[in-house]
């Protein structure tokens, strides 16, 4: 649900602009969208709008003059604002009255687990594709960040009313799959002949040996000494099936569920790749050179043209990706979001070129490229290599530091920032660990509410508490902060900045700890006790909702 305070500010601004249009002060044909910001510096108010700056070009007036007209037409007397200040080059800053802020408590208590939600995306279908690790081995801790970003973004979009489909795309065709098959085949042969050579570029993890043993247990020595195409095809199919099952298991243990699993191979077997190539050819985006088939992507914003069929007739990964995104559009999605690792940064322009070539809207595809993660233990970075079998799996990380800590740590920085995951900090059970700090606060509030109930306080009457009694600066700060939660969720979804949610929780919990250390919630003053219980219960609900979006438990005791 929308923040009531923001809704009221917008209503008053709309009314002011309508009056200004009516008396000719502002010559506008329609009222523009009104965006509110939360200033970083509290001295600039609780909310601000740059509306005047955006209208300056249309109205051909100085922004400060436009701001003055809007403020002049705001309804007075005003029970919502303590003061309104205009600031160069054209901002309007709103300072809220203390009593106006308390309305958020009643809103939170009334809406409960729906507080922070909205219908912003109602009627829009969104495909979020993430992880999509090639099935050449288990998910490593390097995949954890993408899995967490994709899952939480999907949660936030759903919370904002979008119809979200979570999708995993398996690249189960091509050179890497052939190498996976050869790796398992070689380990299988070594069970019968220890001198059997292992491919130079083969995958060397223990999971390859485990797959080979599984083949022997299921098929015996049926393939011993055999290296024909039929045998390698069996090992390829077997290895891919085993790796997909392993990845699926690890994702479920990590709390990530997918609605759709797409296989690259199906795009070939169903003729989708050929259809995509022919469509591009029909529209003049394909040409042939040196025996290969090229996509004319340089004419559509890419740095150079791209090969989609090699001179030997083998199709590139790019050919499959073209067909895959055409398929997404054919399935009726209004919007497709791909989440990729930093090594795919150069892939964005060519995929954007594909979207243009296919005639889709430019904003149909959005690519989120997250930066790498460094894992530190004892002050030293952990070096990893999937091909060499030197890595820590996501499953191992969760078992070492816990699901909640793993997910939260992956979200502590924006996706476009490098992330350092400190394993030593992650295992601490103290306020140094942000997850412990947050969960302890939720458990403490739960304990306070339980204590009040045991003392015979009627918790069913919290909504009727006299909130005008909440006058301490820390109480005002907490209420103001709780009112911002819907905006935080909306920004996380609309701007794809899911790190805003954990940062919000940390700040809110910090305000609570400062408040709790100074003020008693349950006292002999029953009206004040009810008001303070309403405040902390509202905070508990908001923390629980925010943790729920992160896929993290909100414990009632620790």
Secondary structure, 3 states (H helix, E strand, C coil): CCCHHHHHHHHHHHHHHHHHHHCCCCCCCCCCCCCCECCCCHHHCCEEECHHHHHHHHHCCCHHHHHHHHHHCCCCCCCCEEEEEEECCCEEEEEECHHHHCHHHHHHHHHHHHCCCCCCCCCCEEEEECCCCCCCCCCEHHHHHHHHHHHHHHHHHHHCCCEEEEEEEECCCCHHHHHHHHHHHHHHHHCCCCCCCCCCCCCCCHHHHHHHHHHHHHHCCCCCCCCCHHHHHHHHHHHHHHHHHHHHHHHHHCCCCCCEEEEHHHHHHCCHHHHHHHHHHHCCCEEEECCEEEECHHHHCCCCCEEEECCCCCECHHHHHHHHHHHHHHCCCCEEEEEEEHHHCCHHHHHHHHHHHCCCCHHHEEEEEECCEEEEECCEECCCECCCCECCEHHHHHHHHCHHHHHHHHCCCCCCCCEEEEHHHHCCCCCCCHHHHHHHHHHHHHHHHHHHHHCCCCHHHHHHCCHHHCCCHHHHHHHHHHHCHHHHHHHHHHCCCCHHHHHHHHHHHHHHHHHHHHCCCCCCCHHHHHHHHHHHHHHHHHHHHHHHHHCCCCCCCC
